[in-house]
Amino acid sequence: MKKFFALFLAVMMLSAVALAEAPAVMTHEEFVAADLETEVTVVTYVQAKQGWWDNKGTIYTQAEDGAYFLYNMPLTQEEYDLLVPGTKICVKGYKAEWSGEVEIIDIEKFEILEAEPFFPEALDITALLGTEELIAHQNELVSVKGAVVTAKKDANGNDAAFLYNWDGSGAAGNNNDLYFDVTVNGNVYSFTVESYLCGEDTDVYQAVTKLNVGDVIDIEGFLYWYNGAQPHVIAVKAAE
């Protein structure tokens, strides 16, 4: 009986230690409030994948209360393939910031959780562009309505509806990022088609290469941040 009690007590102590060591899952509000370079654990849903190389993947995710950008998450090709849009995952890593973009890096572990897929509706941020409130929706799936394509200057100083690379140094056939400007509510904003996310063979990439200055369009993408809002575009169409 004494042996049984001692064994029972040992199991309970181990369980208590395991429970104490288990990371507490944060709400998005708690994640936002956490200091940079601190350990964070979140539960979220895969929305899109930017790419996989060197056994690391960069992933756009969003839960019901906010979004998270997972940068260079260690995983095999097989694991990467399993992370289809809508998949629920638990991620443990560290909060970081790069040029204003808040992300989770140095990810120690992730776990796929059983759940119904979650796909958020794009948040219309048309009225939020240029406001301080916008950053509260960083990395979320967002939309902009009635944007007017505005001329950029290419490498030769000519007007262009878009550029291959931010400075116009790229060219068709090289799978360069695309950059284009739009005017909304009298102000000009920059948008990007990130080629690792949406390459030359995608509908959105082809749609942007067919834009003309003055076109009025609706845009959908992830609210990435680079020294200010720079959405990564996943859809473009004529304004409704």
C-alpha positions in Angstrom: 0.0 0.0 0.0 2.9 2.3 0.9 4.5 1.6 -2.5 1.3 2.3 -4.3 0.9 5.6 -2.5 4.5 6.6 -3.2 4.0 5.7 -6.9 0.7 7.7 -7.0 2.4 10.7 -5.3 5.3 10.6 -7.8 3.0 10.5 -10.8 1.0 13.4 -9.4 4.2 15.4 -8.9 5.4 14.7 -12.4 2.0 15.8 -13.7 2.1 19.0 -11.7 5.6 19.7 -13.1 4.5 19.0 -16.6 1.4 21.3 -16.2 3.6 24.0 -14.7 6.0 23.8 -17.6 3.2 23.8 -20.3 3.2 27.1 -22.1 0.2 29.3 -21.5 -1.7 30.0 -24.8 -2.0 33.8 -25.3 -4.9 35.8 -26.6 -4.0 38.2 -29.4 -4.4 41.1 -26.9 -1.8 39.4 -24.6 0.5 38.8 -27.6 0.3 42.5 -28.6 1.0 43.5 -24.9 4.0 41.2 -24.6 7.5 42.6 -24.8 9.7 42.0 -27.8 12.1 39.1 -27.6 9.9 37.3 -25.1 8.5 33.8 -25.5 5.0 33.6 -26.9 2.6 30.7 -27.5 -0.4 31.2 -29.7 -3.2 29.2 -31.4 -4.0 30.3 -34.9 -5.1 29.1 -38.3 -3.0 29.0 -41.5 -4.2 31.4 -44.2 -1.4 31.4 -46.8 2.2 30.2 -47.2 4.9 32.5 -48.5 7.4 29.7 -49.3 9.6 26.9 -48.0 13.3 26.4 -48.2 16.1 25.1 -46.0 13.5 23.3 -43.9 11.8 26.6 -43.0 8.5 28.1 -44.0 7.0 31.6 -43.7 3.3 31.6 -43.0 0.4 34.0 -42.7 -2.0 33.0 -40.0 -5.1 34.4 -38.4 -7.4 33.5 -35.4 -10.7 34.9 -34.5 -9.1 37.7 -32.4 -6.1 38.7 -34.6 -3.4 37.6 -37.0 0.2 36.4 -36.7 3.1 36.3 -39.2 5.3 33.2 -38.6 8.8 33.8 -40.0 11.1 31.0 -41.0 9.3 28.3 -38.9 11.4 25.1 -38.9 9.5 22.2 -40.5 10.0 19.5 -43.1 8.6 19.6 -46.6 6.0 17.0 -45.5 4.9 19.2 -42.5 4.8 22.2 -44.8 2.5 20.4 -47.2 0.2 19.5 -44.3 -0.3 23.1 -43.4 -3.1 23.8 -45.9 -5.2 27.0 -45.5 -7.6 26.7 -42.6 -5.4 24.4 -40.5 -5.4 25.1 -36.8 -2.0 25.1 -35.2 -0.3 25.9 -31.8 3.0 27.7 -32.1 5.7 28.5 -29.6 8.4 31.0 -30.4 9.6 34.5 -29.8 8.0 37.9 -30.5 10.1 40.1 -32.8 9.9 43.2 -34.9 11.5 44.1 -38.2 10.9 47.5 -39.8 7.6 47.7 -38.0 6.4 44.2 -38.9 5.7 42.3 -35.7 6.2 38.6 -36.2 7.0 35.3 -34.4 10.5 34.0 -35.0 12.9 31.3 -33.6 9.9 29.0 -33.4 10.7 26.1 -31.1 7.7 23.9 -31.8 4.4 23.8 -33.5 1.5 21.3 -33.3 -1.4 20.7 -35.7 -4.7 20.7 -33.8 -7.9 19.0 -34.9 -10.6 21.6 -35.7 -12.9 22.9 -38.4 -11.0 25.1 -40.8 -11.2 28.8 -40.1 -11.2 31.4 -42.9 -11.8 35.1 -41.8 -13.7 37.5 -44.0 -11.4 40.3 -45.3 -11.7 43.4 -43.2 -12.5 46.5 -45.2 -9.8 49.0 -44.2 -10.5 51.6 -46.9 -11.5 54.2 -44.2 -8.6 53.2 -41.9 -5.8 53.9 -44.4 -3.5 56.6 -43.0 -4.9 56.3 -39.5 -3.2 55.2 -36.3 -5.9 52.5 -35.8 -4.7 50.6 -38.9 -1.7 49.0 -37.2 -4.1 47.2 -34.8 -5.0 45.0 -37.8 -1.5 44.1 -38.8 -1.2 40.8 -40.7 -4.9 40.4 -41.0 -6.7 39.6 -44.3 -8.0 43.0 -45.4 -9.6 44.7 -48.4 -9.5 48.2 -50.0 -12.4 49.3 -52.2 -12.4 51.8 -55.0 -8.7 52.4 -55.2 -7.4 54.4 -58.2 -4.2 53.1 -59.8 -1.7 56.0 -59.6 1.5 56.4 -61.7 4.9 55.4 -60.4 8.1 56.4 -62.1 10.0 53.6 -63.7 13.8 53.3 -64.0 13.8 55.7 -66.9 11.5 58.3 -65.2 8.4 57.3 -67.2 5.0 56.9 -65.7 4.1 53.3 -65.0 1.1 51.5 -63.5 3.4 49.1 -61.7 7.1 48.3 -61.3 9.0 45.0 -61.2 10.9 45.4 -57.9 10.5 48.6 -55.8 12.9 50.6 -58.0 11.8 49.2 -61.4 15.1 47.2 -61.7 13.3 43.9 -62.5 11.7 42.6 -65.6 9.0 40.2 -66.8 10.0 36.5 -66.6 12.2 36.9 -63.5 9.4 36.4 -60.9 10.2 39.8 -59.3 7.9 41.4 -56.7 5.4 43.8 -58.1 4.9 47.3 -56.7 2.0 49.6 -57.5 0.5 52.8 -56.0 -3.2 53.7 -55.5 -5.0 56.8 -54.4 -7.6 56.4 -51.8 -9.4 59.4 -50.1 -6.9 61.7 -51.7 -3.8 60.0 -50.4 -1.4 57.6 -52.2 -0.5 54.2 -50.8 1.9 51.5 -51.9 0.9 47.8 -52.4 3.0 44.8 -53.2 2.5 41.4 -54.9 5.1 39.4 -53.0 6.4 36.9 -55.6 7.1 34.1 -53.0 3.5 34.3 -52.0 1.9 35.0 -55.4 4.3 34.3 -58.3 4.1 35.0 -62.0 1.8 32.1 -62.6 -1.0 33.4 -60.3 -4.1 35.3 -61.3 -3.2 38.3 -59.1 0.3 38.7 -60.5 -1.1 38.6 -64.1 -3.9 41.1 -63.2 -1.4 43.6 -61.8 0.7 43.5 -64.9 -2.4 44.4 -66.9 -3.3 47.5 -64.8 -3.4 50.9 -66.3 -3.0 54.3 -64.6 -6.5 55.5 -63.7 -8.1 52.0 -63.2 -10.4 51.8 -60.3 -9.9 48.5 -58.4 -10.7 46.5 -55.3 -7.8 44.9 -53.5 -7.5 42.0 -51.1 -4.4 41.0 -49.2 -2.5 40.6 -45.9 -1.7 43.7 -44.0 2.1 43.3 -43.9 4.1 46.2 -42.4 7.4 47.6 -43.7 8.1 51.1 -42.3 4.3 51.6 -42.6 1.5 49.6 -44.1 2.5 47.6 -47.2 -0.2 45.0 -47.9 0.8 41.8 -49.6 -1.8 41.5 -52.3 -3.6 38.2 -53.1 -6.4 39.5 -55.3 -7.2 42.5 -57.6 -10.3 43.1 -59.6 -12.2 46.0 -61.2 -14.1 47.9 -58.5 -17.7 46.8 -58.0 
